[in-house]
Amino acid sequence: MEGRRMQILALFSFMLITLPAIHGWGTDGHSIVCRIAQSRLSEAAADAVKQLLPKFAEDDLGSVCSWADQVKFRYRWSSALHFLNTPDTCTYQYQRDCKDEEGEKGRCVAGAINNYTSQLLSYNSSASKAEYNLTEALLFLSHFMGDIHQPLHVGFASDKGGNTIDVHWYTRKEVLHHVWDSNIIETAEERFYDSNVDAMIDAIQQNITTEWVDQVKRWETCSLNKTACPDMYDMHLKVSKRPVIGHIKVPQKGQYLKMTIFSPDYQLLTGG
């Protein structure tokens, strides 16, 4: 039993690294995260994913990585699991902050990652089939690992994850949340990869063996021998080396504050 549990841990060896970030990537962002993760699975873990994925996914985890967004209106209880709010302070404390609007503890994206990781560790046990839906657990966990790496994912409750902040992205008026959800990735794909998602994934993965090779071991290991570490915040992002995607203009006191936005490739890679 312990051997099988360790095999299933390998399923998420590259997914259980988290950066506090409100709400998640768009479809492309989630697909990129899941495709990177699936490409790095061990043989045993890849087989487990194949067994758990729905048939219509055709063994492609990335194709169903946005499922958790699609079922939010059917599973209304799951909406609170996509984000985590802090009380307008740039510090995050799991015990203080991981709760829903009613104050129920553990109902946030970090708590969801812990929960679904625990469920998936029961894979191949006789009790798990009756107690858990492990296919849904896989799809939720895969999605939430992308969500928590979106840089607004752990943010201030007062601005609802950037949903109340109006900005200008090039010639378009957007809310800051949507810029991070979709606009940044779409612009990066168009500007650097000729709108080819596969090319973007290949370029990101190349950094695993080049620019970020010294960080891979840290990404794969949770501190204090934890199974999941969704409360870890250690980005180590060398901003000066990231390509500039564009600038946003934020209205402030009758004027616009210009902010530079860099490529999201690091967040997408660590999410995977």
C-alpha positions in Angstrom: 0.0 0.0 0.0 2.7 2.5 0.9 4.5 1.7 -2.4 1.4 2.6 -4.3 0.9 5.8 -2.3 4.4 6.9 -3.2 3.7 6.2 -6.9 0.6 8.4 -6.7 2.7 11.1 -5.0 4.8 11.1 -8.2 1.6 12.1 -10.1 1.8 15.5 -8.5 5.6 15.8 -8.0 5.6 18.8 -10.3 2.2 20.2 -9.4 2.5 20.6 -5.7 4.4 23.9 -5.8 2.3 26.9 -5.0 2.7 30.6 -5.2 0.1 32.9 -3.6 -1.5 34.5 -6.3 -7.5 35.6 -7.2 -9.3 33.5 -9.7 -7.5 31.5 -12.4 -6.1 31.6 -15.9 -8.2 31.4 -19.0 -8.5 28.2 -21.0 -5.0 28.4 -22.6 -3.3 29.1 -19.3 -4.9 26.1 -17.5 -4.2 23.9 -20.5 -0.5 24.9 -20.6 -0.1 24.2 -16.8 -1.7 20.7 -17.2 0.2 19.8 -20.3 3.5 20.7 -18.7 2.6 18.6 -15.6 1.5 15.6 -17.6 4.7 15.6 -19.7 6.8 15.2 -16.6 4.9 12.2 -15.0 6.6 9.0 -14.1 5.3 5.9 -16.0 3.2 4.8 -13.0 1.8 8.3 -12.5 1.0 8.6 -16.2 -0.9 5.3 -16.1 -2.9 6.6 -13.1 -3.9 9.7 -14.9 -4.9 7.7 -17.9 -7.1 5.5 -15.8 -8.8 8.5 -14.1 -9.3 10.8 -17.1 -12.7 10.7 -18.7 -12.7 9.0 -22.1 -13.6 12.1 -24.0 -10.3 13.7 -22.8 -8.4 11.1 -24.9 -5.6 10.9 -22.4 -5.0 14.7 -22.6 -5.1 16.3 -19.1 -4.8 19.7 -20.7 -8.1 19.3 -22.6 -10.1 19.1 -19.3 -8.0 21.4 -17.2 -10.8 24.1 -17.3 -13.5 21.7 -16.2 -13.6 23.2 -12.7 -14.5 26.6 -14.1 -17.3 25.0 -16.2 -19.0 23.3 -13.3 -19.0 26.3 -10.9 -22.7 26.9 -11.5 -23.6 23.3 -11.1 -21.3 22.8 -8.1 -21.9 26.1 -6.5 -20.1 25.0 -3.3 -16.9 24.9 -5.4 -16.8 28.7 -6.2 -14.9 29.6 -3.0 -12.2 27.0 -3.8 -10.7 29.0 -6.7 -9.1 31.8 -4.7 -7.9 33.0 -1.3 -8.3 36.5 0.1 -6.1 38.3 2.5 -7.2 41.3 4.7 -5.6 44.0 2.5 -2.1 43.1 3.6 0.8 41.6 1.6 1.1 38.6 3.9 -0.7 35.3 3.8 -1.4 33.0 6.7 -3.3 29.8 6.1 -5.0 29.6 9.4 -6.2 33.2 9.2 -7.0 33.5 5.5 -8.2 30.1 4.2 -12.0 30.4 4.7 -15.0 31.2 2.6 -17.3 34.2 3.0 -19.3 32.5 5.7 -16.0 32.0 7.7 -15.8 28.2 7.2 -12.2 27.2 7.6 -10.3 25.3 4.9 -12.6 26.5 2.0 -10.1 28.3 -0.2 -7.8 27.2 -3.0 -5.0 26.2 -0.7 -7.4 24.1 1.4 -8.8 22.5 -1.8 -5.3 21.5 -2.9 -4.8 19.8 0.4 -8.1 18.1 0.3 -7.9 16.7 -3.3 -4.3 15.7 -2.9 -5.4 13.6 0.2 -8.2 12.0 -1.8 -5.9 11.1 -4.7 -3.5 9.4 -2.3 -6.2 6.8 -1.8 -6.0 5.8 -5.4 -6.1 2.0 -5.9 -7.4 1.4 -2.4 -10.7 -0.6 -2.0 -12.4 2.2 -0.1 -11.5 5.1 -2.4 -14.0 4.1 -5.1 -16.9 4.3 -2.8 -15.8 7.3 -0.8 -14.4 9.6 -3.5 -14.8 10.5 -7.1 -11.1 10.4 -8.0 -11.7 11.6 -11.6 -13.2 14.8 -10.2 -10.5 15.0 -7.6 -7.9 14.9 -10.4 -9.6 17.6 -12.5 -10.2 19.9 -9.5 -6.6 19.5 -8.3 -5.1 20.1 -11.7 -7.2 23.2 -12.1 -6.5 24.6 -8.7 -2.8 24.2 -9.2 -3.1 26.6 -12.1 -5.4 28.9 -10.2 -3.0 29.4 -7.3 -0.2 30.4 -9.6 -2.1 33.2 -11.2 -0.5 36.3 -9.6 -3.8 37.7 -8.4 -4.9 34.5 -6.9 -4.2 35.4 -3.3 -5.1 39.0 -3.1 -7.1 41.6 -1.3 -10.7 40.9 -0.5 -11.5 44.6 -1.0 -10.9 44.6 -4.8 -12.2 41.1 -5.4 -9.1 39.8 -7.0 -8.7 42.8 -9.3 -12.3 42.5 -10.6 -13.1 46.1 -9.4 -9.9 47.6 -10.8 -10.4 49.1 -14.3 -7.3 49.2 -16.5 -6.4 49.8 -20.1 -4.6 46.9 -21.9 -3.3 48.4 -25.2 -6.5 49.9 -26.7 -9.0 47.8 -24.7 -10.6 48.7 -21.4 -10.6 45.7 -19.1 -10.6 44.8 -15.4 -7.2 43.8 -14.0 -8.5 40.3 -13.3 -9.3 39.6 -16.9 -6.0 41.0 -18.1 -4.2 38.3 -16.0 -6.7 35.6 -16.8 -6.4 35.8 -20.6 -5.0 39.0 -22.2 -1.4 38.5 -21.0 -1.2 34.9 -22.2 -2.9 35.7 -25.5 -0.6 38.6 -26.2 2.5 36.5 -25.3 1.3 33.7 -27.7 0.8 36.2 -30.5 3.9 38.3 -30.0 6.5 35.6 -29.3 5.0 32.3 -30.6 3.0 33.2 -33.7 -0.2 32.3 -31.8 1.0 28.7 -31.4 0.3 27.3 -28.0 2.5 24.3 -28.6 5.5 26.5 -29.4 4.9 28.4 -26.2 4.8 25.2 -24.1 8.0 24.0 -25.8 9.8 27.2 -25.0 8.7 27.2 -21.4 9.8 23.6 -20.9 13.2 24.3 -22.4 13.8 26.6 -19.4 13.6 23.6 -17.1 16.9 22.4 -18.4 18.5 25.9 -18.9 17.5 29.0 -17.1 15.6 27.4 -14.2 17.5 24.1 -13.9 18.8 25.0 -10.5 15.3 25.5 -9.1 13.7 22.2 -10.3 14.6 20.3 -7.1 13.0 23.0 -4.9 9.8 22.9 -7.0 9.6 19.2 -6.6 10.0 19.2 -2.8 7.6 20.4 -0.1 9.2 21.7 3.1 8.8 19.8 6.4 8.0 16.6 4.4 4.5 17.7 3.7 2.5 15.9 1.0 1.2 19.2 -0.4 2.6 22.7 0.2 0.0 25.2 -1.0 1.0 27.8 1.6 4.6 28.2 0.3 5.5 31.5 -1.1 9.0 31.7 -2.7 8.8 32.9 -6.2 12.5 33.6 -7.0 11.4 35.5 -10.2 14.2 37.3 -12.0 11.9 40.0 -13.5 14.7 41.6 -15.5 15.0 38.5 -17.6 11.4 38.1 -18.5 10.2 39.5 -21.8 7.9 42.5 -21.6 4.4 41.7 -22.8 2.9 45.1 -22.4 1.8 47.9 -20.1 -1.4 48.5 -18.3 -2.7 51.9 -17.4 -4.5 52.2 -14.1 -6.7 55.3 -13.5 -5.5 57.1 -10.4 -6.7 60.5 -9.2 -7.6 61.7 -12.6 -4.4 60.4 -14.2 -3.1 57.0 -15.4 -0.4 55.0 -13.6 1.5 53.0 -16.1 2.6 49.5 -15.0 4.9 47.0 -16.9 3.6 43.5 -17.4 6.2 40.7 -18.0 5.7 37.3 -19.6 3.8 34.8 -17.4 6.0 31.8 -18.4 7.5 31.4 -15.0 4.1 31.2 -13.3 2.8 28.7 -15.9 5.9 26.5 -15.5 5.8 26.4 -11.7 2.1 25.7 -11.9 2.8 22.6 -13.9 
